[in-house]
Amino acid sequence: MAKQPRMPNMPNMQQMLKQVEKMQRDIQEAQEALKDEQVEASAGGGMVKVVVSGEMIVKSIAIDPEAVDPEDVEMLGDLVLAAVNEALRSAQELQSSKMDAATGGLGGPGGPLGGGLGGLGGLGLPGL
């Protein structure tokens, strides 16, 4: 009599649903927390300062009057651009760390669901 192959243990669907629901709550909490967080970046030794929220919204740009040279407006534009880009990069890192904490790293590059949080999109999680 031939032996029947053993079926691998199937995951507990109820437990998986609870985990997904918890992850969903954690993501919502992380998104709410990002609304209150801000990052600041500067350029030109602090001559231009930019504040960006955790939601990637530029909140303020402060320009030291000494940075305003009518003969070199291009330099001022470069300083503003550098500060904005650095602030946005910092805000993206903040978002990424909050979402990684909420998802347990599942959605990050190289995570089990791969390809960033977009890999979770089919689960109907908020904001994904």
For each residue, the residues with C-beta under 8 A, 3 or more apart:
1:
2:
3:
4:
5:
6:
7: 10
8:
9:
10: 7
11: 15 16
12: 15 16
13: 16 17
14: 17 18
15: 11 12 18 19
16: 11 12 13 19 20
17: 13 14 20 21
18: 14 15 21 22
19: 15 16 22 23
20: 16 17 23 24 123 125
21: 17 18 24 25
22: 18 19 25 26
23: 19 20 26 27 102 103 104 106 125
24: 20 21 27 28 125 126
25: 21 22 28 29
26: 22 23 29 30 101 102 103
27: 23 24 30 31 99 102 103 125 126 127 128
28: 24 25 31 32 126 127
29: 25 26 32 33 102
30: 26 27 33 34 98 99 101 102
31: 27 28 34 35 98 126 127
32: 28 29 35 36
33: 29 30 36 37 54 98
34: 30 31 37 53 54 55 94 95 98
35: 31 32 53 54 55
36: 32 33 54
37: 33 34 53 54 94
38: 51 52 53 54 59
39: 51 52 54 87 90 91 94
40: 49 50 51 52 87 90
41: 49 50 52 83 84 86 87 89 90
42: 45 46 47 48 49 50 83 86
43: 47 48 78 79 80 82 83 86
44: 47 48 67 79 82 83
45: 42
46: 42 49 64
47: 42 43 44 63 64 66 67 79
48: 42 43 44 61 62 63 64 67 76 79 80 82 83
49: 40 41 42 46 60 61 62 83
50: 40 41 42 58 60 61 62 80 83 84 86 87
51: 38 39 40 58 59 60 61 87
52: 38 39 40 41 56 57 58 59 84 87 88 90 91
53: 34 35 37 38 56 57 59 91
54: 33 34 35 36 37 38 39 91 94 95 98
55: 34 35 91
56: 52 53 88 91 92 95
57: 52 53
58: 50 51 52 61 84 87 88
59: 38 51 52 53
60: 49 50 51
61: 48 49 50 51 58 80 83 84
62: 48 49 50
63: 47 48 67 68 76 80
64: 46 47 48 67
65: 68
66: 47
67: 44 47 48 63 64 76 79
68: 63 65 76
69: 72 73 75 76
70: 73
71:
72: 69 75 76
73: 69 70 76 77
74: 77 78
75: 69 72 78 79
76: 48 63 67 68 69 72 73 79 80
77: 73 74 80 81
78: 43 74 75 81 82
79: 43 44 47 48 67 75 76 82 83
80: 43 48 50 61 63 76 77 83 84
81: 77 78 84 85
82: 43 44 48 78 79 85 86
83: 41 42 43 44 48 49 50 61 79 80 86 87
84: 41 50 52 58 61 80 81 87 88
85: 81 82 88 89
86: 41 42 43 50 82 83 89 90
87: 39 40 41 50 51 52 58 83 84 90 91
88: 52 56 58 84 85 91 92
89: 41 85 86 92 93
90: 39 40 41 52 86 87 93 94
91: 39 52 53 54 55 56 87 88 94 95
92: 56 88 89 95 96
93: 89 90 96 97
94: 34 37 39 54 90 91 97 98
95: 34 54 56 91 92 98 99
96: 92 93 99 100 108
97: 93 94 100 101
98: 30 31 33 34 54 94 95 101 102
99: 27 30 95 96 102 103 107 117
100: 96 97 103 104 105 107 108
101: 26 30 97 98 104
102: 23 26 27 29 30 98 99
103: 23 26 27 99 100 106 107 108 111 117 120
104: 23 100 101
105: 100 108 111
106: 23 103 111 112 113 119 120
107: 99 100 103 111 113 116 117 118 119 120 128
108: 96 100 103 105 111 116
109: 114 115 116
110: 114
111: 103 105 106 107 108 114 119
112: 106
113: 106 107 119 120
114: 109 110 111 119
115: 109 118 119
116: 107 108 109 119
117: 99 103 107 120 121 128
118: 107 115 121 128
119: 106 107 111 113 114 115 116
120: 103 106 107 113 117 123 125 128
121: 117 118 125 128
122:
123: 20 120 128
124:
125: 20 23 24 27 120 121 128
126: 24 27 28 31
127: 27 28 31
128: 27 107 117 118 120 121 123 125
